[in-house]
Amino acid sequence: MAIYDYTEVLKDGNIEYPDRCVECGKQTPDTTYKINTWGLWRKPANEPLFKYFTVYIPACSCCHHKISKELLKSTFVSLLIYGIAGLTCLLFLVLTEFSEGYLIPLAIFSIMLSAWVIDLICHPAVTVMPYQKWLRFHYRDDDYGKDFYKLNCFKC
């Protein structure tokens, strides 16, 4: 999975994408896929803590369902695996009354392992994560990610 950062997105919103579908790679897709995401900001007290963002990724109309299904699967698997790992760690810690010193590193390792399992199971075509002043795009297709970076790197 390719990771390409694009800075200054949150200031002007002028993101350029390669002229092909993010899922199947078909040239000149007939529509876009809307991805909604939100971020947590450290702002002054008079501004909202959460900010909502929408990006439109080029995609064929026939690929919309597949992209939606992949993103939903990724979210569900993430919640499920992190939930199981967290509850298991908590259960072990409570049952041993925090007396076993090796369980804390084991708990941390199991949660880190969960992230790897999620990445192994779920490969959405694109995920967008907002940060304080920029967005991070994860593309399954390395070539798409490289082309995206070439189109937007001068803005970074």
C-alpha positions in Angstrom: 0.0 0.0 0.0 1.4 3.4 -1.0 1.3 6.4 1.3 1.4 9.8 -0.2 1.1 13.0 1.9 -0.3 16.1 0.3 0.0 19.2 2.4 -2.0 22.4 2.3 -5.2 20.6 1.2 -7.1 21.9 4.2 -6.2 25.5 3.3 -7.2 25.7 -0.4 -8.8 22.3 -1.2 -7.3 22.2 -4.8 -6.4 18.5 -5.1 -5.7 17.0 -8.5 -6.1 13.3 -9.2 -4.9 11.1 -12.0 -7.5 10.8 -14.8 -8.4 7.2 -14.1 -10.6 5.2 -11.7 -9.0 4.6 -8.3 -10.4 1.1 -8.2 -10.1 -0.5 -11.7 -7.7 1.9 -13.4 -10.1 2.7 -16.3 -9.1 5.9 -18.1 -11.4 9.0 -17.8 -13.9 7.7 -15.2 -17.4 8.9 -15.7 -18.0 10.1 -12.1 -16.4 10.6 -8.7 -16.7 8.8 -5.4 -17.4 11.0 -2.3 -15.3 10.2 0.8 -16.4 11.9 4.1 -13.9 12.1 6.9 -13.4 14.1 10.0 -10.5 15.2 12.1 -9.8 16.3 15.6 -8.1 19.7 15.9 -6.4 21.6 18.7 -8.0 24.9 18.1 -8.8 28.0 20.2 -11.9 27.6 22.5 -14.2 29.5 20.2 -13.7 27.1 17.2 -15.2 23.6 16.8 -13.0 20.7 18.0 -14.0 18.4 15.1 -13.8 19.4 11.5 -15.6 17.5 8.7 -14.0 17.1 5.2 -15.2 15.7 1.9 -13.0 14.7 -1.0 -14.1 13.5 -4.4 -12.0 10.7 -5.9 -12.3 9.8 -9.6 -14.1 6.4 -10.0 -16.3 4.6 -12.5 -20.0 4.4 -11.6 -19.7 0.6 -11.6 -16.9 0.7 -9.0 -18.8 2.8 -6.4 -20.4 -0.3 -4.8 -17.0 -2.1 -4.5 -15.3 1.0 -3.0 -18.1 1.4 -0.5 -18.0 -2.2 0.4 -14.2 -2.2 0.9 -14.3 0.9 3.1 -17.2 -0.5 5.2 -15.3 -3.8 5.6 -12.2 -2.0 6.6 -14.0 0.0 9.3 -15.9 -3.1 10.6 -12.7 -5.2 10.7 -10.8 -2.4 12.4 -13.4 -2.0 15.1 -13.8 -5.7 15.6 -10.1 -6.5 15.9 -9.2 -3.5 18.0 -12.2 -4.3 20.3 -11.1 -7.9 20.7 -7.5 -7.0 21.3 -8.5 -4.3 23.8 -11.0 -6.5 25.7 -8.5 -9.4 25.8 -5.8 -7.2 27.2 -8.1 -5.7 29.8 -9.4 -9.1 30.8 -5.9 -10.4 31.4 -4.9 -7.4 33.3 -8.0 -7.5 35.5 -7.7 -11.3 36.1 -4.1 -11.1 37.1 -4.7 -7.9 39.1 -1.9 -6.2 37.2 0.6 -8.5 39.0 2.2 -10.0 35.9 4.6 -7.4 34.6 5.0 -9.1 31.2 1.4 -8.6 30.4 1.6 -4.9 29.7 4.2 -5.2 26.9 2.1 -8.2 25.7 -1.0 -6.0 25.6 0.8 -3.3 23.7 2.2 -5.9 21.2 -1.3 -7.4 20.7 -2.8 -4.1 19.8 0.2 -3.4 17.4 -0.3 -6.8 15.9 -4.0 -5.9 15.4 -3.0 -3.0 13.2 -0.9 -5.3 11.0 -3.8 -7.9 10.7 -6.2 -5.1 9.7 -3.7 -4.0 7.0 -3.3 -7.6 5.8 -7.1 -8.3 5.6 -8.4 -4.9 4.3 -7.0 -3.1 1.3 -9.4 -0.3 0.3 -8.5 1.4 -3.0 -8.1 4.7 -1.1 -8.3 6.0 2.5 -8.1 9.6 3.5 -7.0 10.7 7.0 -7.0 14.3 8.0 -4.3 15.8 10.2 -3.9 19.3 11.6 -3.0 21.1 8.4 -3.0 18.3 5.7 -4.6 15.2 4.5 -2.9 11.8 4.1 -4.0 9.6 1.3 -3.4 5.8 1.2 -3.6 4.2 -2.2 -3.7 0.5 -2.8 -2.2 1.0 -6.3 1.4 2.3 -6.1 1.2 3.7 -9.6 -1.9 5.7 -8.8 -0.3 7.0 -5.6 2.9 8.1 -7.5 0.9 9.9 -10.2 -1.2 11.6 -7.5 2.0 12.7 -5.8 3.4 14.0 -9.1 0.3 16.1 -9.7 0.3 17.6 -6.2 3.9 17.6 -5.0 4.6 21.2 -6.0 1.8 22.2 -3.5 3.5 20.4 -0.6 
